[in-house]
Amino acid sequence: ILQVNGQDIVRSSNTINIDGLTIELNSKPSEAVTITMKSDVSGLMDTVKKFVEDYNSMVDLMNSLIKEKVYKDYAPLSEEQRNEMSENQIKNWEEKAKSGILRGDRIIGDITSKMHTLMTGFSVSGFSLYSMGITSAGYTENGKLKITDEDALRTALETKGTEVAQLFTSEKGLSSQLNSIINDAIRTSGVQ
């Protein structure tokens, strides 16, 4: 018999499992024993840091595409021109000819803008990335995120697990919203 938070628990064995914690009763203590459980969030911290890193890499890629230099003097090669060049020359020429194809692309720019707005202004039941110590990296970083307060992140992961899960994975959470932004951008509706 043991008491947890004022409730008697009776088991036929000295091994008791409570909320995923296994307790082995070895003897009757002379006074009350206090057991405090604390979640180990180091793995979750790494996951959130990786999310921010991956998000920033995606933003970097999209920004580089819409700002890539255009080489106007490098038109696609004709078959005759290809025959006069080495493989390496063809490769270098084609890299420059393809450079800047997406420069100023409205769709990619719109995706980047919507993603940044989502990440910095979205909340579920008043809980947001900002609540976890994650903010915009600043105007000069073109939409990237930054973990500005690791203590706030750790505290949120330790004490607000339900809110964190809802923010990222609920039906109306960040993952669903990001997916909607991408799907809306790539959706085709036929000839207009």
N, C-alpha and C positions, 0 to 999 in steps of 0.2 A: 504494500500500500504506500502510495506517495501522494503528495498534494502539490498541484501546479496551479498557480494563480488562484488559490482558494478552492480549487476543485479536487476532490479525492479521485485518484485513479487506482483501480485494483486490477492486478494482473496475476496470473498463476506462475509467472516467471520473474526472475530478477532483471531480465533484459526487457526494457520498455522503449518503444519508438514513439516519439512525439514530434510531429511536424518535420519529419525527416531526420531528427536527431535521435541517435540511439544512446540510451542511458543504461549503464550496468550498475545495479544496486549491489554493493559489496557488504555493507553493514548498516545498522541503524545509527545515524549520526546523533551526537549528544545535543546538537542545536541545528537550526534550520540551515540548509545549504542553498546558496543563491547561484543559479546558473544563468549567465547572460550570453545570448547568441548574437553574433554580428555577422552580416553577410560579407563574404570576400568578393569585392567588386573589381579586383585587378584585371580579370579577364574582360569584364564589361567595359572598363576604362580603355583597354586596348582596342576593343571593338569600336567604341565611339571615336577614338582617335583615328582609327583606320577609316571610318566613315567620313570624317572631316577631311582626311588626306585624299581619299578617293574622289570625294566631291570636288575638292580644290583642283585635282588633276584634270577632271572633266571640264571644269570652268576654264582652266588654262588652255586646254586643247581647243575648246570652242572659241575662246578669245583669240587664240593664235590663228585659227582659220579665217576669222572675219577681219583680221588685221594683216594677213600674210601679204608680202610684197608681190606685186604684179610685174612680170617681165614682158612688156608689150612687144619687144623685138624677137620673141621666141614663139612663133606660130607653130602649129603641128607640122611635123615633117612629112614631106611627100615620099613616095617610094624611091624616087630617084635620089633624093637627098640622103635617105637612109643607106643606100648602096654605096655612097661616097664616104660614109663615116664608120668609125670603129664602134664596137658595142659600148664602150665606156663613153664615147662622145654622144652617142644616141641617148644613153641613160641620163647623162648630165643635161642634155638639151631638153629632154622630156620632163625632167624635174622642174626646170625653169618654165617650160611651157604650161605645166599644170599648176604652178605656183600662183596663188591669188585667185583661183577659180571661185572660191567662196568668199572672197573679200567683200565686206559690206553686206553679206547675205542677211536679208531681213528675217528669215525664219530662224536661223541660228541665233541671231541677236535677240529675237523675241523670246526664244527658249531660255537663254541666259538671263535675261531680265526677269522673266516670270519665276525662274528658279530662285534667283536672289531675293525677290520679293517674298516668295513663299518661305524661304529659310529664315529670313529676318523678321517676318511679321506674323507667322502662323502659330496658333496655339490650339491645344485641345483642353477644354475646361480650364482655361487660364494658364496652362503649363506650356512652356515653349523652350526652344533651344537656349534662349537668353536665361531662362530659369536654371539651366544647367551650366551656365558659365560659357556658353558658345555664342559669339556675336559675329557681326560682319568684320572682316579684316580691314575695312576702310575703303574709302573711295578709290584710292590709287591701286587697290588690289583687284578691281574689276569684278566684284561679286563673290570673292572667296570668303570662307569662314575661318574663324580663329577661336581656339579655346583660350579664353582670357582668364578663367578662374578654375583651375583644376580642383581646388577644394570644394567649390560649388558643384562641380561635376561629380566628384566622389560622394558628396553628401546627397545629391539627388539620386544617385544610383543606389545608395545605401538605404535611403528613407522614402523615396518616391518611386519605387519600382513599378507600381501599377501605372502611374502617370507617365513614366518614361516609355513603358511598353505601348500605352495608348497613343502617345505622341508619334512614335515611329511606325507602329504596326496596325493600329485600329483601322476600321473600314474607311474612316475619313482622315487617317494619319498621314504623316509625311511621305511614306513610301507610296501610298495610294495617290496622293496629290502630285508627286513627281511623275508617277506613271501617267497620270492624266495629262500633264503638261506635254510630255513626249508624244503620247498617242494623239493628242489634238494637233500637234505640229506635223505629224507624218501622215495623218488621215487624208485620204484622197476621196473626192466626191464625184469623180467623173468629169466629163467635159463641161466647162463653164462657159 
